[in-house]
Amino acid sequence: MASASAGEMMPAMSIKTQQQIAMEETESDLLDGGRRRTSIPPSFAYGSDEGATPPGVEERRWRSFDWTSSMASAKTSISLGVLSLRIDHEHEEMRQCKARLRPRRRSALLHSVASFFSTAKKEQIHLRHMQMVADVAKRNRSLAILNDMRTMVLTMDDESVSSPTSSTLTSSTCGDQTPRGSHSESSIQRLLDGMANADQVLAEDSLHHILELQSHWLERLVEMHADKTNNVSKERGTSSSVALQQFLAEFVGPDGTRRVPCTLDIPTVALVRFEKLLTRYRVLKPQVKESLDQLCRDTMKSFVRPGHEVEDAAKIWQSREPRDVMQSLIRELFDSIIAEAWVAETYHWILRAFVEQMVFSRLAGACYRNVSEELDDKNTLWRSQVVKARALDLEGVGLPVEIPQEVMDRVDLFAKSVEAFNQIPHLVPSCVLGVFLGAIRVLYTEANELLGLECGCVSADVLLPLLVYVLSRCDLPHLHSQVFLMENYAIETSQEGSEAAYYLACLQAAIGYIMTEVEKKNDTEA
């Protein structure tokens, strides 16, 4: 018994000895502070003293943009955090809704009803997500503009202080420094006044204006999708091809004219019905629709975080021109719908117009992103010069026809034309061009009523002065942005062809006259 117990204790003692040895080796590998000795140095220790401590915050050199950058990043992170919480909440609501609509046993009728409500709910969720991201992008764009203004003020202030000490001009040229200094001070004062008038500054920014319109568009689209009066019912035995072509046939007039409804940057009932029809009959493949939604969300997020790495779907804007991206995107959606629903060629133009509204209302901001600064400069000059042009009457703009005195005395001269031009939208190119050509027709009608000019008698020599007179009395603060959209995105695909190109050229000539010749004319008369 004793020998047996001794034999049992020997392995235990040997095991204990091995554990003690392992513990001692482990403790010997630990450095001060409990860190383990490894062959890889700690992070950020390459080329530096491991024991060195970073300098305190008070020892760092202060930079003028530290406050604005920290405030921008803090507000951006807060906005993105709130947005993420709201999106998670919407996903949870959608999950609960799907759970309620999924009983264990149900008939074919209940199955179809549940599928319809589930699809409609998903569509509203996607639209609401886009609207949220667009709203956050708009607010972040506002913050970025104000930060840029503060940086410009600090930079100009530093230049004005350092210019006298670093000047190498002779005494003869130093006498010209006074107006330059006063100009610098006046520029700084204008910037400071702009910071105090932040709402006006943001309203004049082209990209912020487009993002704001997109946010309002998507918000209204969510409301209209939730409205039951805009629902599209799926009739039994009706194929997607028949349903879609019956819908598109509603926009062909008795004389064969094709008109798609357009409004001033708000969605129409026709567009809502079109999107619901695509979803209800599954005309647009789910993966294609999901890719479009993902691209829209990632593109808006790139406006929220311009200094960070963009999402995978939004990288396409960095490698290709926005015009090529938009055209290829519309063409792919257009071809996908035609292949799925077998749409007749008669309705192709109407179908493309609806697809264009669906795409540009979600991605118009990407078209302006690379040219926003140039458009801001042109629009600023336009707003300053158009005020001076309002002092010119019909004779002052050089109208080469006889003008009756009773017409000259009228206060509301060409009021209908002014109102028609003020209705030109900003987001969808075909809508911008269509409303512009409609305003031209209103101008022809009023010219006939007031001056007795037939449409065939209105040449470019008559049309240009009329356009100058009407444009000078319109409220179009972002006119150059609208012209940019028509020229680059609408002319090539327009059904009006050369007629649209002619009137757009006349519009550009009238704008050029107001921006360059009006001031010269006023100086000559003075």
For each residue, the residues with C-beta under 8 A, 3 or more apart:
1: 4 5
2: 5 6
3: 6 7
4: 1 7 8
5: 1 2 8 9
6: 2 3 9 10
7: 3 4 10
8: 4 5 11 12
9: 5 6 12 13
10: 6 7 13 14
11: 8 14 15
12: 8 9 15 16
13: 9 10 16 17
14: 10 11 17 18
15: 11 12 18 19
16: 12 13 19 20
17: 13 14 20 21
18: 14 15 21 22
19: 15 16 22 23
20: 16 17 23 24
21: 17 18 24 25
22: 18 19 25 26
23: 19 20 26 27
24: 20 21 27 28
25: 21 22 28 29
26: 22 23 29 30
27: 23 24 30
28: 24 25
29: 25 26 36 37
30: 26 27 34 35 36 37
31: 34 35 36 37
32: 35
33:
34: 30 31
35: 30 31 32 42
36: 29 30 31
37: 29 30 31
38:
39:
40:
41: 45 46 50
42: 35 45 50
43:
44: 48
45: 41 42 48 50
46: 41
47:
48: 44 45 52
49: 52
50: 41 42 45
51:
52: 48 49
53:
54:
55: 59 60
56: 59 60
57: 60
58:
59: 55 56
60: 55 56 57
61:
62: 66
63: 66
64: 151 154
65: 68 69 151 154
66: 62 63 69 70
67: 70 71
68: 65 71 72 147 150 151
69: 65 66 72 73 147
70: 66 67 73 74
71: 67 68 74 75 143 147
72: 68 69 75 76 143 144 147
73: 69 70 76 77
74: 70 71 77 78
75: 71 72 78 79 140 143
76: 72 73 79 80 140 143 304 305
77: 73 74 80 81
78: 74 75 81 82
79: 75 76 82 83 136 139 140 304
80: 76 77 83 84 136 304 305
81: 77 78 84 85
82: 78 79 85 86
83: 79 80 86 87 132 133 136
84: 80 81 87 88
85: 81 82 88 89
86: 82 83 89 90 132
87: 83 84 90 91 129 132
88: 84 85 91 92
89: 85 86 92 93
90: 86 87 93 94 125 128 129
91: 87 88 94 95 125
92: 88 89 95 96
93: 89 90 96 97 125
94: 90 91 97 98 121 122 125
95: 91 92 98 99
96: 92 93 99 100
97: 93 94 100 101 117 118 121
98: 94 95 101 102 118 121
99: 95 96 102
100: 96 97
101: 97 98 114 117 118
102: 98 99 114
103: 106 110
104:
105:
106: 103 110 111 114
107: 110 111
108: 111 112
109: 112 113
110: 103 106 107 113 114
111: 106 107 108 114 115
112: 108 109 115 116 234
113: 109 110 116 117
114: 101 102 106 110 111 117 118
115: 111 112 118 119
116: 112 113 119 120 234 280
117: 97 101 113 114 120 121
118: 97 98 101 114 115 121 122
119: 115 116 122 123 279 280
120: 116 117 123 124 225 231 276 279
121: 94 97 98 117 118 124 125
122: 94 118 119 125 126
123: 119 120 126 127 225 275 276 279
124: 120 121 127 128 222 225 226
125: 90 91 93 94 121 122 128 129
126: 122 123 129 130 293
127: 123 124 130 131 218 221 222 225
128: 90 124 125 131 132 222
129: 87 90 125 126 132 133 293 297
130: 126 127 133 134 218 293 296 297 300 362
131: 127 128 134 135 215 218 219 221 222
132: 83 86 87 128 129 135 136
133: 83 129 130 136 137 297 300 301 304
134: 130 131 137 138 211 214 215 218 300
135: 131 132 138 139 215 219
136: 79 80 83 132 133 139 140 300 304
137: 133 134 140 141 211 215 300 301 303 304 365
138: 134 135 141 142 208 211 212 214 215
139: 79 135 136 142 143
140: 75 76 79 136 137 143 144 303 304 305
141: 137 138 144 145 205 207 208 211 303
142: 138 139 145 146 198 202 208
143: 71 72 75 76 139 140 146 147
144: 72 140 141 147 148 306
145: 141 142 148 149 201 202 205 208
146: 142 143 149 150 195 198 201
147: 68 69 71 72 143 144 150 151
148: 144 145 151 152
149: 145 146 152 153 191 194 195 201
150: 68 146 147 153 154 195
151: 64 65 68 147 148 154 155
152: 148 149 155 156 191
153: 149 150 156 157 188 191 192 195
154: 64 65 150 151 157 158
155: 151 152 158 159
156: 152 153 159 160 184 187 188 191
157: 153 154 160 161 188
158: 154 155 161 162
159: 155 156 162 163 184
160: 156 157 163 181 184 185 188
161: 157 158 164
162: 158 159 165 166
163: 159 160 166 167 177 181
164: 161 167 177
165: 162
166: 162 163
167: 163 164 174 177
168:
169: 173 174 177
170: 173 174
171: 174 175
172: 175
173: 169 170 176 177
174: 167 169 170 171 177
175: 171 172 178
176: 173 179 180
177: 163 164 167 169 173 174 180 181
178: 175 181 182
179: 176 182 183
180: 176 177 183 184
181: 160 163 177 178 184 185
182: 178 179 185 186
183: 179 180 186 187
184: 156 159 160 180 181 187 188
185: 160 181 182 188 189
186: 182 183 189 190
187: 156 183 184 190 191
188: 153 156 157 160 184 185 191 192
189: 185 186 192 193
190: 186 187 193 194
191: 149 152 153 156 187 188 194 195
192: 153 188 189 195 196
193: 189 190 196 197
194: 149 190 191 197 198 200 201
195: 146 149 150 153 191 192 198 201
196: 192 193
197: 193 194 200 201
198: 142 146 194 195 201 202
199: 202 203
200: 194 197 203 204
201: 145 146 149 194 195 197 198 204 205
202: 142 145 198 199 205 208
203: 199 200 208 209 477
204: 200 201 209 376 379 380 383 477
205: 141 145 201 202 208 209 372 376
206: 209 210 368 372 375 376 379 478 481
207: 141 210 211 303 365 368 369 372
208: 138 141 142 145 202 203 205 211 212
209: 203 204 205 206 212 213 426 478 481
210: 206 207 213 214 364 365 368 426 427 481
211: 134 137 138 141 207 208 214 215 303 365
212: 138 208 209 215 216
213: 209 210 216 217 265 364 426 427
214: 134 138 210 211 217 218 361 362 364 365 427
215: 131 134 135 137 138 211 212 218 219
216: 212 213 219 220 265 266
217: 213 214 220 221 265 266 267 361 427
218: 127 130 131 134 214 215 221 222 361 362
219: 131 135 215 216 222 223
220: 216 217 223 224 266 267
221: 127 131 217 218 224 225 267 271 272 361
222: 124 127 128 131 218 219 225 226
223: 219 220 226 227
224: 220 221 227 230 267 269 272
225: 120 123 124 127 221 222 230 272 275 276
226: 124 222 223
227: 223 224 230
228: 231
229:
230: 224 225 227 269 272 273 276
231: 120 228 276
232: 273 276 277 280
233: 280
234: 112 116 238 243 280 281
235: 238 243
236:
237:
238: 234 235 242 243
239: 242 243
240: 243 244 281 282 283 340 341
241: 244 245 341 342 343
242: 238 239 245 246
243: 234 235 238 239 240 246 247 277 281
244: 240 241 247 248 277 281 283 337 341 343 351
245: 241 242 248 249 341 343 344 347
246: 242 243 249 250
247: 243 244 250 273 274 277
248: 244 245 251 252 343 347 350 351
249: 245 246 252 347
250: 246 247
251: 248 258 259 260 261 270 350
252: 248 249 256 257 258 346 347 350
253: 256 257 258 259
254:
255:
256: 252 253
257: 252 253
258: 251 252 253 349 350 495
259: 251 253
260: 251 270 350 353 354 357 430 434
261: 251 268 269 270 271
262: 268 357 425 428 430 431 434 435
263: 266 267 268 425 431
264: 423 425
265: 213 216 217 425 426 427
266: 216 217 220 263
267: 217 220 221 224 263 271 272 357 361
268: 261 262 263 271 272
269: 224 230 261 272 273
270: 251 260 261 273 274 354
271: 221 261 267 268 274 275 354 357 358
272: 221 224 225 230 267 268 269 275 276
273: 230 232 247 269 270 276 277
274: 247 270 271 277 278 354 358
275: 123 225 271 272 278 279 358
276: 120 123 225 230 231 232 272 273 279 280
277: 232 243 244 247 273 274 280 281 283
278: 274 275 281 282 283 284 289 337
279: 119 120 123 275 276 282 284 289
280: 116 119 232 233 234 276 277
281: 234 240 243 244 277 278 341
282: 240 278 279 285 286
283: 240 244 277 278 337 340 341
284: 278 279 288 289 333 336 337 340
285: 282 288 289 336 340
286: 282 289 290
287: 290 291
288: 284 285 291 292 332 333 336
289: 278 279 284 285 286 292 293
290: 286 287 293 294
291: 287 288 294 295 313
292: 288 289 295 296 329 333 359 362
293: 126 129 130 289 290 296 297
294: 290 291 297 298 313
295: 291 292 298 299 313 314 316 329 363
296: 130 292 293 299 300 362 363
297: 129 130 133 293 294 300 301 313
298: 294 295 301 302 310 311 312 313 314
299: 295 296 302 303 313 314 317 363 365 366
300: 130 133 134 136 137 296 297 303 304 365
301: 133 137 297 298 304 305 310 311 314
302: 298 299 305 306 310 311 314 317
303: 137 140 141 207 211 299 300 306 365 369
304: 76 79 80 133 136 137 140 300 301
305: 76 80 140 301 302 308 310
306: 144 302 303
307:
308: 305
309:
310: 298 301 302 305 314 315 317 318
311: 298 301 302 314 315
312: 298 315
313: 291 294 295 297 298 299 316
314: 295 298 299 301 302 310 311 317
315: 310 311 312 318 319
316: 295 313 319 320 325
317: 299 302 310 314 320 322 325 366 369
318: 310 315
319: 315 316
320: 316 317 324 325
321: 324 325
322: 317 325 326 366 367 369 370
323: 326 327 367 488 489
324: 320 321 327 328
325: 316 317 320 321 322 328 329 366
326: 322 323 329 330 359 360 363 366 367 489
327: 323 324 330 331
328: 324 325 331 332
329: 292 295 325 326 332 333 359 363
330: 326 327 333 334 352 355 356 359
331: 327 328 334 335
332: 288 328 329 335 336
333: 284 288 292 329 330 336 337 355 358 359
334: 330 331 337 338 348 351 352 355
335: 331 332 338 339
336: 284 285 288 332 333 339 340
337: 244 278 283 284 333 334 340 341 343 351 355
338: 334 335 341 342 343 348 351
339: 335 336 342
340: 240 283 284 285 336 337
341: 240 241 244 245 281 283 337 338
342: 241 338 339
343: 241 244 245 248 337 338 347 348 351
344: 245 347 348
345: 348
346: 252
347: 245 248 249 252 343 344 350 351
348: 334 338 343 344 345 351 352
349: 258 352 353 495
350: 248 251 252 258 260 347 353 354
351: 244 248 334 337 338 343 347 348 354 355
352: 330 334 348 349 355 356 493
353: 260 349 350 356 357 430
354: 260 270 271 274 350 351 357 358
355: 330 333 334 337 351 352 358 359
356: 330 352 353 359 360 428 429 430
357: 260 262 267 271 353 354 360 361 428 430 431
358: 271 274 275 333 354 355 361 362
359: 292 326 329 330 333 355 356 362 363
360: 326 356 357 363 364 367 427 428 429 489
361: 214 217 218 221 267 357 358 364 427 428
362: 130 214 218 292 296 358 359
363: 295 296 299 326 329 359 360 366 367
364: 210 213 214 360 361 367 368 426 427 428
365: 137 207 210 211 214 299 300 303 368 369
366: 299 317 322 325 326 363 369
367: 322 323 326 360 363 364 485 488 489
368: 206 207 210 364 365 371 372 375 481 484
369: 207 303 317 322 365 366 372
370: 322
371: 368 374 375 484
372: 205 206 207 368 369 375 376
373: 376 377
374: 371 377 378
375: 206 368 371 372 378 379 478 480 481 484
376: 204 205 206 372 373 379 380
377: 373 374 380 381
378: 374 375 381 382 480
379: 204 206 375 376 382 383 477 478 479 480 481
380: 204 376 377 383 384
381: 377 378 384 385 515
382: 378 379 385 386 477 479 480 511 514 515
383: 204 379 380 386 387 477
384: 380 381 387 388
385: 381 382 388 389 514 515 518 519
386: 382 383 389 390 471 472 514
387: 383 384 390
388: 384 385 391 518 519 522
389: 385 386 392 468 471 472 514 518
390: 386 387 472 473
391: 388 396 522
392: 389 396 397 468 469 472 518 521
393: 396 397 408 469
394: 397 399 403 407 408 413 465 469
395: 398 399 403 408
396: 391 392 393 521
397: 392 393 394 465 466 468 469
398: 395 465
399: 394 395 403 462 465 466 469
400: 461 462 465
401: 451 453 462
402:
403: 394 395 399 407 408 451
404: 407 408 451
405: 408 409
406: 409 410
407: 394 403 404 410 413 450 451
408: 393 394 395 403 404 405
409: 405 406
410: 406 407 413
411:
412: 415
413: 394 407 410 450
414: 417 418 443 446 450 466 469 470 473
415: 412 418 419
416: 419 420 442 445 446
417: 414 420 421 439 442 443 446 470
418: 414 415 421 422 470 473 474
419: 415 416 422 423
420: 416 417 423 435 438 439 442 443
421: 417 418 424 436 439 470 471 474 476
422: 418 419 474 475 476
423: 264 419 420 435 439
424: 421 432 435 436 439 476 482
425: 262 263 264 265 428 431 432 435 482
426: 209 210 213 265 364 432 478 481 482 485
427: 210 213 214 217 265 360 361 364 431 432
428: 262 356 357 360 361 364 425 431 432
429: 356 360 432 433 485 486 489 490
430: 260 262 353 356 357 433 434 490 493 494
431: 262 263 357 425 427 428 434 435
432: 424 425 426 427 428 429 435 436 482 485 486 490
433: 429 430 436 437 486 490 491 494 496 500 504
434: 260 262 430 431 437 438
435: 262 420 423 424 425 431 432 438 439
436: 421 424 432 433 439 440 482 486 503 504 507
437: 433 434 440 441 496 499 500 503
438: 420 434 435 441 442
439: 417 420 421 423 424 435 436 442 443
440: 436 437 443 444 503
441: 437 438 444 445
442: 416 417 420 438 439 445 446
443: 414 417 420 439 440 446 447 466 467 470
444: 440 441 447 448 455 458
445: 416 441 442 448 449
446: 414 416 417 442 443 449 450
447: 443 444 450 451 453 458 462 466
448: 444 445 451 452 453 454 455
449: 445 446
450: 407 413 414 446 447
451: 401 403 404 407 447 448
452: 448
453: 401 447 448 457 458 462
454: 448 457 458
455: 444 448 458
456:
457: 453 454 462
458: 444 447 453 454 455 462 463 466
459: 462 463
460: 463 464 506
461: 400 464 465
462: 399 400 401 447 453 457 458 459 465 466
463: 458 459 460 466 467 506
464: 460 461 467 468 506 509 510 513
465: 394 397 398 399 400 461 462 468 469
466: 397 399 414 443 447 458 462 463 469 470
467: 443 463 464 470 471 506 507 510
468: 389 392 397 464 465 471 472 510 513 514
469: 392 393 394 397 399 414 465 466 472 473
470: 414 417 418 421 443 466 467 473 474
471: 386 389 421 467 468 474 476 479 510 511 514
472: 386 389 390 392 468 469 514
473: 390 414 418 469 470
474: 418 421 422 470 471
475: 422
476: 421 422 424 471 479 482
477: 203 204 379 382 383
478: 206 209 375 379 426 481 482
479: 379 382 471 476 482 483 511
480: 375 378 379 382 483 484 511
481: 206 209 210 368 375 379 426 478 484 485
482: 424 425 426 432 436 476 478 479 485 486
483: 479 480 486 487 504 507 508 511
484: 368 371 375 480 481 487 488
485: 367 426 429 432 481 482 488 489 490
486: 429 432 433 436 482 483 489 490 491 504
487: 483 484 490 491 504
488: 323 367 484 485
489: 323 326 360 367 429 485 486
490: 429 430 432 433 485 486 487 493 494 500
491: 433 486 487 494 500 501 504
492:
493: 352 430 490
494: 430 433 490 491 497 500
495: 258 349
496: 433 437 499 500
497: 494 500 501
498: 501 502
499: 437 496 502 503
500: 433 437 490 491 494 496 497 503 504
501: 491 497 498 504 505
502: 498 499 505 506
503: 436 437 440 499 500 506 507
504: 433 436 483 486 487 491 500 501 507 508
505: 501 502 508 509
506: 460 463 464 467 502 503 509 510
507: 436 467 483 503 504 510 511
508: 483 504 505 511 512
509: 464 505 506 512 513
510: 464 467 468 471 506 507 513 514
511: 382 471 479 480 483 507 508 514 515
512: 508 509 515 516 517
513: 464 468 509 510 516 517 518
514: 382 385 386 389 468 471 472 510 511 517 518
515: 381 382 385 511 512 518
516: 512 513 519 520
517: 512 513 514 520 521
518: 385 388 389 392 513 514 515 521 522
519: 385 388 516 522 523
520: 516 517 523 524
521: 392 396 517 518 524 525
522: 388 391 518 519 525 526
523: 519 520 526
524: 520 521
525: 521 522
526: 522 523
